[in-house]
Amino acid sequence: MIRYNKQYLNKLEEIMAETQFTLRYEKGHFKPGYCILKDTKIALVNKFYTLEGKVNALMDIIKLLDIDPDQISEKNRKVLIEVLETPAVI
């Protein structure tokens, strides 16, 4: 179940911290996502998004990444599986 609060956002950020990607909040007019620049993996989210927008953007990014649940810590594994099983928000 998606929860739009700071604690849930922190859990999603912890999952990203356990991957090879660097999570950055930047300002600008862009679609959130990830890119690979010269072996540097970066996930970008607009820092002016609302809390709900940040949660949805991180969930979409996490779904696109091929994260192995076995390589994530036990406390974050449940959240990762929950995110992967959540249908896309339209």
C-alpha positions as CSV (number, residue, x, y, z in Angstrom):
1,M,0.0,0.0,0.0
2,I,1.4,3.4,-1.0
3,R,1.8,5.8,1.8
4,Y,2.4,9.4,1.0
5,N,4.5,10.5,4.0
6,K,8.0,11.5,4.7
7,Q,8.8,8.1,6.4
8,Y,7.8,6.2,3.2
9,L,9.9,8.6,1.1
10,N,12.8,7.9,3.4
11,K,12.4,4.1,2.9
12,L,12.4,4.5,-0.9
13,E,15.5,6.7,-0.6
14,E,17.2,3.9,1.5
15,I,16.4,1.4,-1.2
16,M,18.1,3.7,-3.8
17,A,21.1,4.1,-1.5
18,E,21.6,0.3,-1.5
19,T,21.7,0.3,-5.4
20,Q,24.6,1.5,-7.5
21,F,22.6,4.7,-8.4
22,T,23.0,8.1,-6.8
23,L,19.8,9.8,-6.0
24,R,19.7,13.6,-6.7
25,Y,17.0,16.1,-6.2
26,E,17.4,18.9,-8.8
27,K,15.3,21.8,-10.0
28,G,14.2,22.1,-13.6
29,H,11.6,21.1,-16.1
30,F,12.3,17.5,-16.7
31,K,10.7,14.1,-16.4
32,P,12.1,12.1,-13.4
33,G,14.2,9.2,-14.3
34,Y,17.6,7.7,-14.4
35,C,20.6,7.9,-16.6
36,I,24.1,6.5,-16.9
37,L,26.8,9.0,-17.7
38,K,30.3,7.6,-18.1
39,D,29.8,4.8,-15.6
40,T,28.1,7.2,-13.2
41,K,24.5,6.0,-12.5
42,I,22.2,8.9,-11.4
43,A,18.5,9.0,-10.6
44,L,17.0,12.5,-10.8
45,V,13.8,13.7,-9.2
46,N,12.6,17.3,-9.4
47,K,13.1,18.9,-6.0
48,F,10.0,21.1,-6.3
49,Y,7.7,18.1,-6.6
50,T,5.2,17.6,-3.9
51,L,5.7,14.7,-1.4
52,E,3.3,12.6,-3.4
53,G,5.1,13.4,-6.7
54,K,8.5,12.5,-5.2
55,V,7.1,9.1,-3.9
56,N,5.5,8.3,-7.2
57,A,8.7,9.3,-9.1
58,L,10.9,7.2,-6.9
59,M,8.5,4.2,-7.2
60,D,8.6,4.5,-11.0
61,I,12.4,4.7,-11.0
62,I,12.7,1.7,-8.7
63,K,10.4,-0.3,-11.0
64,L,12.5,0.5,-14.0
65,L,15.8,-0.6,-12.3
66,D,16.5,-4.3,-12.2
67,I,17.0,-4.5,-8.4
68,D,17.5,-8.0,-7.0
69,P,15.6,-8.2,-3.8
70,D,18.2,-10.7,-2.4
71,Q,20.8,-7.9,-2.5
72,I,18.8,-5.5,-0.5
73,S,18.7,-5.5,3.3
74,E,16.0,-7.4,5.0
75,K,14.2,-4.3,6.3
76,N,14.1,-2.7,2.8
77,R,13.2,-6.0,1.0
78,K,9.6,-5.8,2.1
79,V,9.2,-2.3,0.8
80,L,10.9,-3.2,-2.5
81,I,8.6,-6.1,-3.1
82,E,5.7,-3.9,-2.2
83,V,6.8,-1.3,-4.7
84,L,7.4,-3.9,-7.5
85,E,3.9,-5.3,-6.9
86,T,2.1,-2.0,-6.9
87,P,0.4,-1.2,-10.2
88,A,1.5,1.9,-12.1
89,V,-0.1,5.2,-11.2
90,I,-1.8,6.8,-14.2
